[in-house]
Amino acid sequence: MSPDAPVCRGNWSIFNNLKSPLDLYTPESHNDSSVSAHSYNGAKTGRELIFRCEYQTLRKLPRSKAIIFSIRTYQMYLEEFQKFSREDTEILINAIESFHPDLMDYKRHQIWKNAALKYLRRNVLGEIKTQKKYWFWNSFKTGPALVIGGAVVAVAVAWISAMTHYSE
């Protein structure tokens, strides 16, 4: 290692068991495989899950040749992603979805993944999945759909009436 070439790295994770973003202590339960998965609780999820990232550096001092290790930790509620650009949130979603299998257990991915993805998509990006089985009924709640639907019913009634007259 040379003084003019510091070594840097960053990492991140999501925690569901910190008391607040100021809590730097990681409880033992984070490493406990019996901890159940965190479920999506609507907007509350943004305050229940905490995003943590670290920036670490190793730097060799030129005179003493001592090596300094520094670490800067940032923690925030997941809801704070509402302040960031859409692109930043999409990058985080992509990172969560593309975890290397060897890292999944280490990061306790199975505990927070589904709740975090659902929160980021729904509450931060505003994406709403519609229920397909109700699309027809829900479409009649809008003005144009009511006009078109009413016209279809009127044509059907007229056709049935005409067919009834014709058969007599």
C-alpha positions in Angstrom: 0.0 0.0 0.0 1.4 3.4 -0.9 0.5 6.8 0.6 -0.8 8.1 -2.7 -3.2 5.2 -3.3 -5.8 4.9 -0.6 -8.1 2.0 -0.6 -11.8 2.7 -0.4 -14.9 0.6 -0.2 -18.5 1.0 0.5 -21.3 -1.3 1.6 -25.0 -1.1 2.6 -27.8 -3.0 4.1 -31.3 -2.6 5.4 -32.2 -3.3 9.1 -35.6 -3.9 10.7 -34.4 -4.1 14.3 -32.7 -0.8 15.0 -34.4 1.7 17.3 -33.7 4.7 15.1 -31.1 5.9 12.5 -29.0 7.1 15.4 -28.7 3.5 16.7 -25.3 2.2 15.5 -25.6 -1.0 17.5 -26.7 -4.1 15.6 -28.7 -6.3 17.9 -27.8 -10.0 18.1 -31.2 -10.9 16.6 -29.9 -9.6 13.3 -27.7 -12.6 13.1 -30.3 -15.0 14.5 -31.8 -17.2 11.8 -35.0 -17.7 13.7 -36.0 -14.0 13.2 -39.2 -13.9 11.1 -39.6 -11.9 8.0 -40.6 -8.2 8.3 -43.9 -7.6 6.6 -45.1 -4.6 4.7 -47.1 -2.3 6.9 -48.0 0.5 4.5 -46.4 3.9 5.2 -45.2 2.6 8.6 -42.7 0.4 6.8 -40.7 3.5 5.9 -40.1 4.1 9.6 -39.6 0.5 10.5 -36.8 -0.2 8.0 -33.5 1.6 8.2 -31.1 1.9 5.3 -27.4 1.9 6.4 -24.4 2.6 4.3 -20.8 2.8 5.1 -17.8 4.4 3.4 -14.5 2.9 4.5 -10.9 4.0 3.7 -7.4 2.7 4.4 -4.7 5.3 4.0 -1.0 4.9 4.6 0.7 8.0 6.1 3.9 9.0 4.1 6.3 9.6 7.0 5.3 7.1 9.7 4.0 4.5 7.3 1.2 3.9 9.7 -2.1 2.9 8.2 -5.3 4.7 9.1 -8.7 3.0 8.9 -11.6 5.4 8.7 -15.3 4.6 8.5 -18.2 6.9 7.9 -21.7 5.5 8.6 -24.9 7.0 7.3 -28.3 5.6 8.5 -31.7 6.8 7.5 -35.3 5.6 7.6 -36.3 4.1 4.3 -39.0 6.8 4.0 -36.2 9.3 3.4 -35.8 7.9 -0.2 -38.9 10.0 -0.9 -36.4 13.0 -0.9 -34.1 11.4 -3.5 -34.5 11.1 -7.2 -36.5 8.4 -8.8 -33.3 7.0 -10.3 -31.7 6.6 -6.9 -34.6 4.6 -5.6 -34.7 2.5 -8.8 -30.9 1.8 -8.3 -31.6 0.6 -4.7 -34.5 -1.6 -6.0 -32.2 -3.1 -8.6 -29.5 -3.8 -6.0 -32.0 -5.5 -3.7 -33.3 -7.7 -6.5 -29.9 -8.6 -7.8 -28.1 -9.7 -4.6 -25.5 -12.3 -5.2 -26.7 -15.6 -3.5 -23.6 -15.7 -1.3 -24.6 -12.3 0.2 -28.2 -13.0 0.8 -27.8 -14.8 4.2 -25.1 -12.4 5.3 -27.3 -9.4 4.7 -30.4 -11.1 6.2 -32.1 -10.4 2.8 -35.0 -12.8 3.5 -36.0 -10.8 6.6 -36.5 -7.4 4.9 -36.5 -7.8 1.2 -40.2 -8.1 0.4 -41.3 -5.4 2.7 -38.5 -3.0 1.5 -39.3 -3.6 -2.2 -43.0 -3.2 -1.7 -42.5 0.0 0.3 -40.0 1.5 -2.2 -42.3 0.7 -5.2 -45.6 1.7 -3.7 -44.8 4.5 -1.2 -41.7 6.1 -2.8 -42.2 5.5 -6.5 -46.0 5.5 -6.4 -46.4 2.4 -8.4 -49.7 0.7 -7.6 -50.6 -2.8 -8.8 -54.2 -3.1 -9.8 -56.2 -6.2 -9.2 -56.8 -7.7 -12.6 -60.1 -9.4 -11.7 -61.7 -6.0 -10.9 -60.5 -4.0 -13.8 -63.8 -4.2 -15.6 -65.8 -3.0 -12.6 -63.3 -0.3 -11.6 -63.3 1.1 -15.2 -67.0 2.0 -14.7 -66.1 4.5 -12.0 -65.0 7.0 -14.6 -67.2 9.4 -16.6 -66.3 8.1 -20.1 -66.6 4.5 -19.0 -70.1 5.3 -17.7 -71.1 6.9 -21.0 -69.7 4.0 -23.1 -71.2 1.4 -20.7 -74.6 3.1 -20.8 -74.5 3.1 -24.6 -73.7 -0.6 -24.7 -76.6 -1.3 -22.3 -78.9 0.8 -24.4 -77.9 -1.0 -27.6 -78.4 -4.3 -25.9 -81.9 -3.4 -24.7 -82.8 -2.1 -28.1 -81.6 -5.3 -29.8 -83.4 -7.5 -27.3 -86.6 -5.4 -27.8 -86.3 -5.6 -31.5 -85.7 -9.4 -31.4 -88.7 -9.8 -29.2 -90.9 -7.8 -31.6 -89.5 -9.6 -34.6 -90.2 -13.1 -33.2 -93.9 -12.2 -32.5 
